Amino acid sequence: MFDVTRYAVAAQSIVDAGQFLYRQGWSPATSSNYSTRIDPEHIAITVSGRHKGELGAGDVMVVDLQGRPVQSDCRPSAETRLHTVLYELFPDVGAVLHTHSVKATVLSRLVPAGQALELQGYELQKAFAGVTTHESVLSVPVFENTQDIDALAGATAAWFRDHPGQPGYLIRGHGLYTWGRTMAECLRHVEAFEFLFECELETMRARP
C-alpha cells in the first residue's frame, strides 16, 4: 500500500514538470518519462505512451522498485527499470527525469564510443548538487541505445555505483537521464545540462 495523499502530490509534480519540459522542446510528443518517489518502496511514474505536454493525474501510476504496477492496470514506461535502479542505488533521490531534447540527442551521437562527455570549466556546473566550483569535471557517460532495458539498467547501476557523485547520463541517439533530491532540483539539473550541451555543441562548431 502507499499513501494516496503523497501519490497525489507526486503526480501533480510530474504533470507540472511535463508541461514545463514540453514547452522548452525537451520532451516532444509522447517521448520521455518522469518519476518521483512516494516512499521507500514506491514511485509515481508516467504511464507509457502519454503526451508529456498534456499529462493529467490519470497519466501517472504507481510501481514498486521492481517496476511492477501497484493498484493499476496501466502499463508503465518501457524504461521504468532505468528509474527504479536509481532509487535503489541512491536513497536520497526523490525524482528522475528522462528527456529527448535535440541537443542531448545530437551530442550523444558525437561522443566517441566508450568515452564519457567531460564538462569542465563552466560556471554553471555549480547548478548541480554538491558541485561548488567550476574547477571540477562532470563526467557524463554515454550508454549505447538498446531495447534490452534490463541490461541497460544493470550497466547504468554499475557505472554510478562507482561514480556516485555524477548527476546524469546520456543514451546514444536517445536522450538524457538526470535526478535530484526533489523535483525542483531535478528540473534544475535538466536546465543546466541543456545549457552545457548547447555550449559544447557551439564550441564544436567554432573549431576549424
C-alpha positions as CSV (number, residue, x, y, z in Angstrom):
1,M,0.0,0.0,0.0
2,F,1.0,3.6,-0.5
3,D,-0.2,6.9,0.9
4,V,-2.8,8.4,-1.5
5,T,-2.1,12.0,-0.5
6,R,1.6,11.6,-1.2
7,Y,0.8,10.0,-4.5
8,A,-1.4,13.0,-5.5
9,V,1.3,15.4,-4.6
10,A,3.9,13.3,-6.6
11,A,1.5,13.0,-9.6
12,Q,0.9,16.8,-9.7
13,S,4.7,17.5,-9.6
14,I,5.1,15.1,-12.6
15,V,2.2,16.8,-14.5
16,D,3.8,20.3,-13.9
17,A,7.2,19.0,-14.9
18,G,5.8,17.6,-18.1
19,Q,4.2,20.9,-19.1
20,F,7.4,22.8,-18.4
21,L,9.7,20.3,-20.3
22,Y,7.3,20.2,-23.2
23,R,7.2,24.0,-23.5
24,Q,11.0,24.0,-23.6
25,G,11.0,21.5,-26.5
26,W,12.8,18.9,-24.4
27,S,10.1,16.3,-24.3
28,P,8.3,16.3,-27.7
29,A,5.1,14.3,-28.2
30,T,5.0,11.0,-26.3
31,S,8.8,10.8,-25.7
32,S,10.4,11.0,-22.3
33,N,9.3,9.6,-18.9
34,Y,9.3,11.1,-15.4
35,S,9.1,9.7,-11.9
36,T,9.1,10.8,-8.2
37,R,9.5,8.8,-5.0
38,I,6.4,8.3,-2.9
39,D,8.0,6.3,-0.1
40,P,11.0,3.8,0.3
41,E,9.1,1.1,-1.7
42,H,7.0,3.0,-4.3
43,I,7.4,5.6,-7.0
44,A,5.0,7.5,-9.2
45,I,5.8,7.3,-12.9
46,T,4.3,8.3,-16.2
47,V,2.1,5.8,-18.0
48,S,3.5,4.6,-21.3
49,G,2.7,6.4,-24.4
50,R,1.2,9.6,-22.9
51,H,1.8,13.1,-24.4
52,K,4.0,14.8,-21.9
53,G,2.6,18.3,-22.5
54,E,-0.9,17.1,-21.9
55,L,-0.5,15.0,-18.7
56,G,-3.2,14.6,-16.2
57,A,-3.4,12.7,-12.9
58,G,-4.7,9.7,-14.8
59,D,-1.4,9.6,-16.8
60,V,0.7,8.9,-13.7
61,M,0.7,5.5,-11.9
62,V,2.5,3.8,-9.0
63,V,5.0,1.0,-9.3
64,D,7.2,-0.7,-6.8
65,L,11.0,-0.7,-7.0
66,Q,10.9,-3.8,-9.2
67,G,8.8,-1.8,-11.7
68,R,5.6,-3.8,-11.0
69,P,2.3,-1.8,-11.2
70,V,0.6,-1.3,-7.8
71,Q,-3.2,-1.0,-7.8
72,S,-3.2,-0.2,-11.5
73,D,-4.0,-1.9,-14.8
74,C,-2.0,0.7,-16.7
75,R,1.3,-0.1,-18.4
76,P,4.3,2.0,-17.0
77,S,7.0,3.4,-19.2
78,A,9.1,0.8,-21.0
79,E,12.1,2.3,-19.3
80,T,10.8,2.1,-15.8
81,R,13.7,-0.1,-14.7
82,L,16.1,2.7,-15.6
83,H,14.3,4.8,-13.0
84,T,14.0,2.2,-10.2
85,V,17.7,1.3,-10.2
86,L,18.5,4.9,-9.4
87,Y,16.0,4.9,-6.5
88,E,17.5,1.7,-5.2
89,L,21.1,2.9,-5.6
90,F,20.6,6.4,-4.1
91,P,18.1,6.5,-1.2
92,D,18.1,10.3,-1.2
93,V,17.0,10.6,-4.9
94,G,13.4,11.9,-5.0
95,A,12.9,12.5,-8.7
96,V,14.2,11.2,-12.0
97,L,13.6,12.9,-15.4
98,H,14.3,11.5,-18.8
99,T,14.1,13.9,-21.7
100,H,14.6,13.9,-25.5
101,S,16.0,17.3,-26.5
102,V,17.6,17.9,-29.8
103,K,20.9,19.0,-28.2
104,A,21.2,16.0,-25.9
105,T,20.3,13.6,-28.8
106,V,22.8,15.1,-31.2
107,L,25.6,15.5,-28.7
108,S,25.2,11.9,-27.6
109,R,25.9,10.8,-31.2
110,L,29.1,12.8,-31.3
111,V,30.9,11.4,-28.3
112,P,33.2,8.5,-29.4
113,A,32.2,5.0,-28.3
114,G,33.5,4.0,-24.9
115,Q,34.1,7.6,-23.8
116,A,32.3,9.9,-21.5
117,L,31.4,13.5,-22.2
118,E,33.5,15.6,-19.9
119,L,32.2,19.0,-18.9
120,Q,34.7,21.3,-17.2
121,G,35.4,25.0,-16.6
122,Y,31.8,26.1,-16.8
123,E,30.4,28.3,-14.0
124,L,27.0,26.6,-14.4
125,Q,28.5,23.3,-13.2
126,K,27.7,24.7,-9.8
127,A,24.0,24.2,-10.6
128,F,24.4,20.5,-9.8
129,A,24.0,19.4,-6.2
130,G,27.3,19.1,-4.5
131,V,29.4,21.0,-7.0
132,T,30.9,24.1,-5.6
133,T,33.4,25.2,-8.2
134,H,33.9,25.4,-12.0
135,E,37.3,23.9,-11.4
136,S,35.8,20.4,-11.4
137,V,34.9,17.8,-14.0
138,L,31.4,16.5,-14.7
139,S,31.7,13.1,-16.4
140,V,28.6,12.2,-18.3
141,P,28.7,8.6,-19.6
142,V,27.1,7.7,-22.9
143,F,25.5,4.3,-23.0
144,E,24.6,2.6,-26.2
145,N,20.9,2.6,-27.1
146,T,19.3,-0.8,-26.7
147,Q,15.8,-2.3,-26.3
148,D,17.2,-4.6,-23.6
149,I,16.2,-2.3,-20.7
150,D,17.3,-4.8,-18.0
151,A,20.8,-4.9,-19.5
152,L,21.0,-1.2,-19.8
153,A,19.7,-0.7,-16.2
154,G,22.4,-3.1,-15.0
155,A,25.1,-1.1,-16.9
156,T,24.0,2.2,-15.6
157,A,23.7,0.9,-12.0
158,A,27.3,-0.5,-12.2
159,W,28.7,2.8,-13.5
160,F,27.0,5.0,-11.0
161,R,27.9,2.7,-8.1
162,D,31.5,3.5,-9.0
163,H,30.8,7.2,-9.7
164,P,28.1,8.2,-7.2
165,G,28.8,12.0,-7.5
166,Q,27.9,12.3,-11.2
167,P,24.4,13.6,-11.8
168,G,23.3,12.2,-15.1
169,Y,23.9,10.2,-18.3
170,L,23.1,10.1,-22.0
171,I,21.8,7.2,-24.1
172,R,23.3,7.5,-27.7
173,G,20.8,8.9,-30.1
174,H,18.1,8.9,-27.4
175,G,18.3,11.4,-24.6
176,L,19.2,12.5,-21.1
177,Y,18.6,10.9,-17.7
178,T,19.2,13.0,-14.6
179,W,17.9,13.0,-11.0
180,G,17.7,15.0,-7.8
181,R,16.5,15.0,-4.2
182,T,13.4,16.9,-5.2
183,M,11.6,17.6,-8.5
184,A,12.7,21.2,-8.3
185,E,16.4,20.1,-8.1
186,C,15.9,17.6,-10.8
187,L,14.4,20.2,-13.2
188,R,17.4,22.5,-12.3
189,H,19.7,19.7,-13.4
190,V,17.9,19.3,-16.7
191,E,18.2,23.0,-17.4
192,A,21.9,23.1,-16.5
193,F,22.6,20.1,-18.7
194,E,20.8,21.7,-21.6
195,F,22.8,24.9,-21.3
196,L,26.1,22.9,-21.1
197,F,25.2,20.7,-24.0
198,E,24.5,23.8,-26.1
199,C,27.8,25.2,-25.1
200,E,29.6,22.0,-26.1
201,L,27.9,22.0,-29.5
202,E,28.7,25.6,-30.2
203,T,32.3,25.0,-29.2
204,M,32.5,22.1,-31.7
205,R,31.0,24.3,-34.4
206,A,33.6,27.0,-33.8
207,R,36.5,24.7,-34.2
208,P,38.3,24.9,-37.6
